[in-house]
Amino acid sequence: MAVSVDEKPDSISLGTPHTILSAASYGAVNGESLNFFDVTANGQRFLMTEANSPKGSIPLTLVTNWDAELKKR
């Protein structure tokens, strides 16, 4: 997914999300990351496998200024 981002000093505004790739098959097994995709040698194409996945929205949490919270600790 991709969105346009308009960052201002006191706020951030996100545009409407749109799909750039449809690939929901990723995860981990025994703590090791799994990649079900690769990029061709010339960088022009993605090669991927795809498993059945549920349709619908997946929530996203955007955390801004997180490094300031780390400095407080």
CYANA upper distance limits for C-alpha pairs under 8 A (distance plus 0.5 A):
  1 MET  CA     17 PRO  CA      6.72
  1 MET  CA     18 HIS  CA      5.98
  1 MET  CA     19 THR  CA      4.98
  1 MET  CA     20 ILE  CA      5.96
  1 MET  CA     21 LEU  CA      7.33
  2 ALA  CA     17 PRO  CA      6.02
  2 ALA  CA     18 HIS  CA      6.07
  2 ALA  CA     19 THR  CA      6.97
  2 ALA  CA     20 ILE  CA      7.13
  3 VAL  CA     14 LEU  CA      6.82
  3 VAL  CA     15 GLY  CA      5.74
  3 VAL  CA     16 THR  CA      6.35
  3 VAL  CA     17 PRO  CA      5.20
  3 VAL  CA     18 HIS  CA      7.11
  4 SER  CA     14 LEU  CA      6.32
  4 SER  CA     15 GLY  CA      5.36
  4 SER  CA     16 THR  CA      7.84
  4 SER  CA     17 PRO  CA      8.38
  5 VAL  CA     12 ILE  CA      7.57
  5 VAL  CA     13 SER  CA      6.37
  5 VAL  CA     14 LEU  CA      5.33
  5 VAL  CA     15 GLY  CA      6.84
  6 ASP  CA     12 ILE  CA      6.27
  6 ASP  CA     13 SER  CA      5.51
  6 ASP  CA     14 LEU  CA      6.90
  7 GLU  CA     11 SER  CA      6.80
  7 GLU  CA     12 ILE  CA      4.98
  7 GLU  CA     13 SER  CA      6.85
  8 LYS  CA     12 ILE  CA      6.37
 23 ALA  CA     48 MET  CA      8.02
 23 ALA  CA     49 THR  CA      8.20
 23 ALA  CA     50 GLU  CA      6.54
 24 ALA  CA     50 GLU  CA      7.16
 24 ALA  CA     51 ALA  CA      7.73
 24 ALA  CA     53 SER  CA      7.23
 25 SER  CA     36 PHE  CA      6.88
 25 SER  CA     49 THR  CA      7.74
 25 SER  CA     50 GLU  CA      5.96
 25 SER  CA     51 ALA  CA      6.26
 25 SER  CA     53 SER  CA      8.40
 26 TYR  CA     34 LEU  CA      6.46
 26 TYR  CA     35 ASN  CA      6.46
 26 TYR  CA     36 PHE  CA      6.81
 27 GLY  CA     33 SER  CA      6.58
 27 GLY  CA     34 LEU  CA      6.03
 27 GLY  CA     35 ASN  CA      8.08
 28 ALA  CA     32 GLU  CA      5.71
 28 ALA  CA     33 SER  CA      4.92
 28 ALA  CA     34 LEU  CA      5.80
 29 VAL  CA     33 SER  CA      7.25
 29 VAL  CA     34 LEU  CA      7.66
 36 PHE  CA     48 MET  CA      6.09
 36 PHE  CA     49 THR  CA      6.12
 36 PHE  CA     50 GLU  CA      8.06
 37 PHE  CA     46 PHE  CA      7.25
 37 PHE  CA     47 LEU  CA      5.87
 37 PHE  CA     48 MET  CA      4.55
 37 PHE  CA     49 THR  CA      7.03
 38 ASP  CA     46 PHE  CA      6.30
 38 ASP  CA     47 LEU  CA      5.71
 38 ASP  CA     48 MET  CA      6.95
 39 VAL  CA     43 GLY  CA      6.35
 39 VAL  CA     44 GLN  CA      8.00
 39 VAL  CA     45 ARG  CA      6.37
 39 VAL  CA     46 PHE  CA      5.11
 39 VAL  CA     47 LEU  CA      6.55
 40 THR  CA     44 GLN  CA      6.92
 40 THR  CA     45 ARG  CA      6.06
 40 THR  CA     46 PHE  CA      6.85
 40 THR  CA     47 LEU  CA      7.69
 65 ASN  CA     69 GLU  CA      7.79
 66 TRP  CA     70 LEU  CA      7.23
 67 ASP  CA     71 LYS  CA      6.97
 68 ALA  CA     72 LYS  CA      7.12
 69 GLU  CA     73 ARG  CA      7.57
